[in-house]
Amino acid sequence: MPHKHSRRRGLGLAAGAATATAAVVAALLSGGAGSAEAATTGQVRVNQVGYDGSGAKEAFLLAKGAVSGATWKLLDSTGATAATGTTGTSQGSWNTAYPAVYLIDFSSVQAAGTYHLEVSGAATGASPTFTIGSAKAVYGKPAADATTFFQAQRDGRDVIPGSLKRQPSHLNDAHAAVYDWPKFTSGDGDTISKAPAKLGGTVDAEGGWFDAGDYLKFTETTTYAAATLQIAARETGASPTSALGAEAQHGLDWLDKMWDGDTKTLYIQVGLGSGTDSGSVVGDHDVWRLPQKDDSDTANAFLRNRPVFRAGAPGSKLSPNQAGRLAADFALGAQRYAASDPAKAKSYLAAAAQVYALADTKPGKLVTTVPYAYYPETSWQDDLAFGGAELALAAQQLGDSRAAGWLQQSATWAKAYGTTGDTLNMYDTSALAYTDLARAIKAAGNPAGLPVSYDTLVANLKAQIASGQARAAKDPFHAGAVYNDFDADSHTLGLAATTRLYRGLTGDTSVNRFAVQQLDWLLGANAWGTSFMVGSGTTYPKCTAGQLGNLAGSLDGKAPVDTGAIVNGPNGTAQFADGLGDYLDDMRKCQPGGADPFGTFTGRGSRYVDDVRSWQSSEPALDMDASGLLAFYLSS
């Protein structure tokens, strides 16, 4: 968010980004992140969290030149050699400083323990320590940490203090006034021309989660996050009172407030992004502070008493992206309570059915956020397939005769969406839709006459995985996502989650290595040698572009930190063309001196900057962690 939203493209404020000298780079990088001035000729990149003992185990030697047969050793905590080998042919060049990348495969080692890699001979280097253990032992902590991130993002009265010592915030949201959409000074910005006008009435919009590094709340992102948490809870059997179950319910409770079934009104946003150029109106993005400060802010009316914006007039058709995901959320709630609380389940099913029936199936520009530029979503058929699939599953569990109709509708939209070339992320929920629609079709006995079959849906899922596998086969670090554009981490984790969903549906284990490669990449086995999840690994983001982490956490990676926050990660160098954002008043400067300790590893059109101003690569967000939480829980 610093300091404007990114996905949300093109809304960053231009500022000159300082470039670190080689000496500063050497001083700041530690553990997995090597330096251009280090006395070695290579950097060893590993999954800094660890590897499932029964799965694939890949590491990489990032070399300053071509080498022939460098020797590597895997050493346990006593210094004993657990495995050894030599590097083979280069996987490809990364950049001019590191023109060769070599694979180190130690998949044969299965014994649980703590290890590190050392390379000698033609190239030298050493990795951070990591563990080998059971899938639960390795991925259980990142899964729990992702849940912790959602807890830290809570707004309202029901906050969990945690390590960041959160306090209740935005209590006035409980009686927030409804406003008309403001006018913006440009089509791709969020500066408003004047204060928005009240429409009349109030809404209880208290609770929910902050969207990202700011304090706005959106149904656009919360619908995706609540869905992934509920699916993770369902698939792992998490009870409603578990941390995961409670967090899923927290998100669903807020969405229930944002949908008024009596008036058929969807409220989509709480808070005003930016104010006016003159400063006569101040918005969320104009002030750097802890959220509880807004409750006593007498100077800025739209911070203390935040506006609520609705999708449209009461009773009007709903943008199908929002309607599909919101219906899926309520239907997932119905599934979760079908056995334990049928009355509650039926109530959720009724809400889901009402929302789904109001979907506009001939939309123009989709309704996402205010402004649209924050989240410029264009796809919606996938969301209607998703909503229909969850409605069908819920109805099947509750013995509701409408199950067949929703199955037909979901299949219709699934066929219309087909295979788009994108993979699981907030903008493409087809992997979730296809998985659960296939389950619903199977549960219905594979009825004839549906627009798509079980086999077609399985093939669609496999095609998404195959698109990532094709990229990974050509990438020196086996990355399946595109990292020279935007949202690399979200897509990486989406691919891992999709692979696990596909495996759970079909029993096909041939995709396991690919799933592991994606989690490896996110957790340190990448060119930058850093995990992109706060608190996971040896080297991870210290300067997150979010107010909570910056103001309530440390700036050196030591506790307290914004545990579990997954940042944007490496993205296209073009995203940085205008530099980083500005330092705002009260923002704690990080990196020291504006250094860029990962600058040496910019390559293949991709850059990663760990800096509080770097909305491009260092901002945590709900949709990043939503994909990550699902991937880690399904892997553990």
N, C-alpha and C positions, 0 to 999 in steps of 0.2 A: 503493500500500500504506500510506502513512502515515495512520493506521496501524491501519486494518484494510483488508481487501480491499474492492473496490467492486463488481465484477461477479459476484459479491460485493456486492450492493446493500445499502445500509443498515447497513454495519458501520463507518462512520467514527466517530471519537470527536468528540464535540461540543466546540467551543471558539469563543470570539468571534472573528470575522474582522474585522481592522482595515480601515477604509476610508480610502483615500488622499485627501489633499486635492488640490485642482486643481493646486497648485504642485508637489506631489510627482509627480503624474501627468505634468506637463509636463517635469519633470526626468528621469524615468525612461524615457519613451517616445522611441524614435528610429527612424529609417528608416521602415518601413512603418506603424508603430503611431503614430497621431497623438494629439494631446492636446486636452482641452477648452479649454485656455488658449492654444492656438496662435493666431497672428495670421491664420490663414486661415479661410475659411468652409467648407472641405471637406477630405476625406482621399482620396487616390488609392490604391486597392487593386489590386495586381497579383500575379501568380504571381512571387514573388521569385527563384525559380530560373531560370525562363525558359520560352520557348515554342518548340515545333517549327515550323520555318520553313514547312513545308508544311501546317500545321494552323490551327485557329481560334485567335484571340488576343483575349481579352476582359479588360478591366480595368473598374473601377468607381469612380465619384465618389460618395463618401459625404458628403452635403451637410447643412448645418445648417438649410437652408430650401429651399423650391422655387426653382429657377433656370430661366431661359429662355435656352437656347442658349449655355451656357458653351463657350468655345473650348478645344480640347485640341491639343497638339502632341506628336508622338513624335520625340525628339531622339536622334541617335546619339552616340558617344563624342567626336566632334569638335564637337558642338553644332549640327550641320546637321539640318534638319528632314526626317525620313523620311516623315512622314504628318501630316495635320491634319484636324480635323473639329469638329463641334459636338455637344453633348449633345442628346438628344431628350426623349421623355416619361419621367418617373420610373418606375422599376421597382417602386416601392412604398416604404413607410416602414420604417425599421429600429427607431427608438425616438423618444422625444420630443425628444431632443437632435439627432438626425439623421433628420428626417422624410422625406428623399428620397434615393434611390439612382439613379444614372444609369449606363447602359452606355456604355463606350468600346470600340469594336470596330476593331481595326487588323489584321485578318486578311490584308489585302492585302499587308502588308510581309513579305517572305520572306528578305531579305538577312541573312546571319549577322553578328552583331556585338553590341555592348553598347549598351543603350538606357535611357532613362527618359522618363516622361510628365510634362508640365507642363500645368496647367489655368489659364486666365486669363479675365478678363471677369466674368461674373456670379458666378462662384465661382473661387477660387484654391486651388492645391494642387500637390504634386509627389510623384512615386512614388520608391521606391528604384530603383536600377539593376537590370537583369535582362538576360538574354541571349536572343537568337534564334539558333537553330542547328539541326542535325539532331536527330532524335529521340534518337539515341544520345548525342549531345553534351549534350543537355538532361537526359534521364532516366537516363543511365548512372551519373551520380554518386549520385543518391538510391538507385538500385538497389544500388550497391556499398556505400553507407553503411548500408543496411538489413542487408546481410550483415555489416558491421562490428559492428552492434549485437548480432547473434547471437553473434559471436565474443566480445564482451565479457561476454555472459551465460553463457559456459561455466563449468561447475563441474568439480571433480576435478583430475586431474593434467595433463590435456592442455589447458591454458589458453593463450591467446594474449595476451601482455602488453599490446600496443596502447598507446594514449595514456593509458589509465587505469592502466597498469602493474599489470595483474592478476597475481595470484600463485596457485599451486595452493591449493585449498580443499576442505574436507570430505573429506579422504582416508579418514576412518573410514567413509564411506559404502560403501567396498569390502567391508565385512563388517558391514553394518547389521542390527540385530536386528529381527525382525518383531513387531509389536504389534497388539493388538486395538484397535478404534476406541474413542476416549475418549468419556465422557459429557459433554454440554455443558449449561451452566447455562440456556440458552434455545434456542428453536428457530431463531432467526435470528442467533445470535451465534457466536463461536468460543472463548469462555472455557470452560475445562473445569472439572469439579467435583473431579477428582483425577487423579493420574498414570495414564496408560494402562498396561495390563498386558501383559507379554510373552506371546506365543503359542509361542515357541520357534523356533529356526532363524535363519539369517542369509541375507542376500541381497547380492550385489554390485550396488549401486545407484550406484556412483561414475560421475561424468560427467554428461552431459546439460546442460540449460540452466536457469538460474533462471527462475521463472515471470514475475516482474514486477519491482517495486521491492524485493521481498523476496528470500529465498533458498530458498524452498520449490520443490520440483520435482513437477510433476503430469503424468501421462499425458494427462489431460483436455485440456490446452493444447498439450502437446508433439506429440500426434498430429496436431493441425491444423497446427501450425507445420512439422513434418517433411514433411507432405503438400505444402504450398505451396512449400517449398524444392525438393522433388523435382520437382514439376511445372514450376517455373521452370527448373530445371536441364535437364529433358527438353526443354522447348519452346525453349530457347535453345541447346541443344547443348553445354552446359557439361560439361567433362570431370570425372571424379572427382577430379582433382588441382587443379582450379580452386578459387578461394575459395568460390564458391557450391556446387560439387560436394562439397568437403570438409565444408562446414558441414551440408549435407543429410545426409551420411553420419554426422556426429557425432550428430545427433539420432536417426537410425535406429539407430545402435549402442546408444544408451541404451535405446531402446524394446525392443531385442532382449534387453537385460538384464532389463527389467521383465516380460517374458513368459517364464515357465518352461514350455516345451513338454512337458517330462518329467512334471511334476505337474499340468499344465494350470492354472497359477495366474497371475493377473495382479496385479502390484503397482502401485498407482495413485499413491502419494504418498511422498515422502521429506521428513521434517521435520514438526514440530508447530507449528501456527499460533500460537496463544496458550496461555499457561499458566493458572494458577489466579488467582482474585481475590486470594488471600492472598500470592501470590508464591512459594509453596512449590515450584511448578513454573514454570519460565520457558520460553517458547516463542519462535519466530523473530520474531514481531511485537512482542515485549516489549523488544527490545534493538536499538539503532541502532549498527551496526559494519560493518567490512569483513569479507568472508566468511572470510578466512584466520584471523581472530581466533578463530573457533569451534574450530579444531583444538587450540588450547592453553587453552581455557576449562575450567578445573577446577572452577569454581563451579556451572556449569549443565549438568547431565548430558545434557539433551535437545538441547543445542546442539553439544556435542562429539561425542556419539554419537547421531546422529539416528535416530528410529524410521522404519520402513517400514510402510506400511499396505497391505493387499491388498484387492482388490475383493470377494472372497468365499472360501469354502473351496476347496481344491484340487479341480479337476474340475467345479466348479459352473458353471451357465450364466453368461454374461457380459452385463453391461449392454449393450444393442445400440448405443448411441451410441459407447461405447468400442470394442466389437468391430468395428463398421463402419469406424471411422477407422483403428484399428490394422491391420486386414486390408488396408485401402487402402495404408497405409504400406509394409507388407511387399511387397505386390503391385507398388507403384511401384518398390521396390528391385529386384524381379525384372525389371521392364521395363528399368530402367537398365543391368542387367548381362546381359540376354538375349544380346546379340551378343558382348560382350567376355569374359564369364565365365559360361557356361551352367550350370556346376555351382553357382556361388554363386546365380545367378538361381533355379534349381530349389529351393534351400534356402529362399530367401525365399518362393517360391510355396507351399512346403509349410507354412511357418509361417502365412502368410496364410490358407490353406485351413483349417488347424486352428482358428485364432481365429474365422473366419467361421462355421464349423459350430457353434461353441459359443454363438452369439448367442441371447439370450433374446428371442424374438419376441412374447412376451406379458408385457412388463415392467410392474412397478408404478412406483414412484419410481426414477428413473435413478440410477446410481452415477456420481458425478463426482469430488468431492474430499471431504476430511474437515476441516471439515463441508461438507455439500451447499451451504450458503448462499454459499460462495465462488463457485461456478459453478452456479447453479440451472437447469441445462439441462432442457428438457422434450421436445425433438424427437429422433427416432432413425431414422425410416424413411428420411430423407435419407442418413444415415450408412451404412445397409445398402445403399442404392442405390449409394452411392459405393464401398463396399468391393467389391460385386459387379462394378461396371464395371471397376475396376482389375484384379480377378482375371481377368475375361474378356479384357482387353487383354493381360495378362501371359501367359495360357494360349495365346492366339492366336500371340504371338511365339515361344513355346517349343514350339508344336505339340502342346499338351496337349489331350486329348480332352474335358476337363471344361469347356472354354471355353463351349460351348453352354448347359450347365447354369447356369453363373454369369451368363451373359447373360440367361437367363430369370429368375433370381432378382432381378438388378438391376432388370430391367424391371418386375417385380412390385412391388418396393418404390418405384420411381419413380412408378408409377401411383398407389400408395397415398398417396404424399406430395403429388403434384400441384403446385399453385401455392398456397403458403401466405400470400403477401403479404410475407414476409420476403425478404431478399437476403443475398448471401454474407457470412458472418462465421463465427466458430467454432461458433455455435449452428445454423447453417444451411449445410450443405455441398452443397445440391442443385445449385448452379451447376456445381460441380466434377463431381458425379455425372452430370448431364445432358449435359455436354460430352463426357465420356469414354465414356458409354454410347452416345451418338450415333455416336462414332467406332468403337466396337466393333461396333455394328449394321451400320454401313457396311462395315467390314472383313469382316464375316460374310456380306456380300452381301444385306443387308436381308431376313433370313428372315421368313417369314410366321408368324403365330400368337403374336407377342410381345404382352404387355399394353400396351405403348406403342410408337409408331413413331418413326423418325428425325424426321419432321416435327413430331410432337407435342413431342418434346424440344426442338427448335429453337424452337417456339412458346413453350414454358415459359421458356426463357432470355430470349426477347424480351419476355415478360410481366414478368419481373423488371426488366429494363432500363426498360421502359415505365413501371413504377411510380415509378422514380426520375426519369424524364423528366417525368412529370406533376407531381411536387413541384418539380423544377427550374424548370419553366415558370412557376410561381407565386412562386418565391423571388427576392428582389431580387439575390442573388448566384449564382443558378443552382445552388444546393446541392440535390443529389438525395436526401440522407439526412435523416433526422429528427434535428435537433440540440437539441430541447427535451425530450429524454428521456434516453437513455444510449447510449454506444458510438457516437457520431457519426462519429468518425474511422475506426473499423473498418468501418462500413457504407459510408462514403464511398469508401474504398479498395476495398472489396468490389465496389461498383458499377463502379468503373473497371476492376477485374480482370475482372469478368463481361463487360463490354463488349468487352474485348480477346479474351477466350476465344470469345465469340460471333462476332466478326469473323474470327478465325482459323478457326473452324469453317465459316462460311457465305460469307466474302468480302464480307459486307455492310458497306460503309463509311459508311452513313448515320448510324451511331451514334457516329462519331468525335468530333464536337463535344461530345457529352454526356460522353464519357470524359475529354476534355481539361478540361471545366468542373469535373469532380470533383477532378482533380489540381490545377487552379488554386486551387480553394477550400482544399484542404489546405495548399498552399504559399504562402498569403498573400492570395489574392483573396477575402477574407472580411471581415466587419464589423470584426474585431479587428485586421486588418492584420498578422497574424503567421503564419509557417509553424508547423505543429504537429510538425515533424520537426527534432530537434536537429541543428544544423550546416548546415541547408539554408535559404538565404535570408539576408536582412539581419537580420530580427527573428525569433527562434525561442525556445523554452523555455530559460530559464536556471536555473530553480529546480525541476528535475524531482523528483517525489515518489518518489525511489528512492535507495537507500543508495550504490550505486556512483557515480552522478553527483554526489551531494551530498558525499560524503567524498573521492573521488579526483579529481573534476573541479573546474573553476572555478565561481564563482557569478556571473560577469559575461558569460558567453557567449564568452569568449576561450579558446583552447586551454589545457589539455585539457578536452574535453567528452565526454559520452556520445554520441558520433557515431551518427547514424542512429536514435536512440530516437524512436519516435512515441508521443505521449502521448494520453490519452483525448480531449482537446480539449473544445470547448464542449459542455455538457450542460444538462439542465433545471435551472432555478433551484430547483426543489423539492429537488434533490439536495444543495443547500447550506443547507437549512432549519436544520440544526443546527450550522452553521458549518463551519470547517475542522478538521482533526485537531489534536491537541496537539503541541507541541514535545517531543521525547523527549531524554533525556540524550545528549549527543554529536552531536545533529543540528545542522548548521550552518544558522543562520537565514537564510532567503531567501524573500521579498523583504526588503530593508532596512526595518526599522521595521514590518514587516507590511503594507506598502503593497499596493494593488490597482491597478496601472497600467492594467489593461484594463477597470476597472469602468465607465468612461464608455460602453463599447460593449455593455454588457448589453442585450439586446433580444430581442423575439419569444419570450420565455420561456426564453432561453438565456443562460448565463453561462460565462465562461472566466476561470480564476484561475491565474496562473503563480506557484505558491508551493509550497515543499517539503511543506507540510501538506495540500495540495490533492489528496487521493486521487481526488476527483471528476473532476478535469480535467488533472492534471499527472503522473499515474503512467504510465510506459512499461510495456508488457506484450508478451509473446510474440505473442499473437493480433493485436494492433495491427500489429506489424511484419511478421507473417506475411502479412496481407492487403496491406500496403504493398509488401513485397518482390515479391510476385507481380505487383501492378499496375505497378510501375516496370520490372521486367524485361520484361514483356510489351509495355510501351510504348516501350522503348528499342531 
